[in-house]
């Protein structure tokens, strides 16, 4: 195996950091515990996007999967295929997100979600046309939530890939199901 940042031992973490990692029992948060001043804020942002946003979770997962595909983030892809399936996406829809360039088979809305993920991931910002379509379809709040979500998962994929976070054992997926 190549160079990577090691995951800290849970026992070595400060109590408040340990509590945050235990609330989100995944390697991504354990890796983030290597930057203890940031772990709480990262977890709060993740919670706000995944659990407190008004944006539809199934639509969110389409965008997240597309980000994971575009950024080649295996960890993110693997976890969010699980979540997307749990949210009702079909294997065929997931395959379109993974293999189409650009995505054209998910209907007008699914294609737009993938376009948003593509443009933010590849071009850093949305084109005026895409932003106009997002605002028209979702309004200000949900447009902002979608853009924040896509931006967050772009950040996360870069963190995951740069630190070389490895996938957890299969039991982690069961723990993930209990927090969604």
HELIX and SHEET records of a PDB file:
HELIX    1   1 UNK A   10  UNK A   12  5                                   3    
HELIX    2   2 UNK A   15  UNK A   23  1                                   9    
HELIX    3   3 UNK A   27  UNK A   32  1                                   6    
HELIX    4   4 UNK A   36  UNK A   47  1                                  12    
HELIX    5   5 UNK A   48  UNK A   52  3                                   5    
HELIX    6   6 UNK A   57  UNK A   70  1                                  14    
HELIX    7   7 UNK A   74  UNK A   86  1                                  13    
HELIX    8   8 UNK A   91  UNK A   99  1                                   9    
HELIX    9   9 UNK A  107  UNK A  123  1                                  17    
HELIX   10  10 UNK A  128  UNK A  163  1                                  36    
HELIX   11  11 UNK A  171  UNK A  179  1                                   9    
END                                                                             
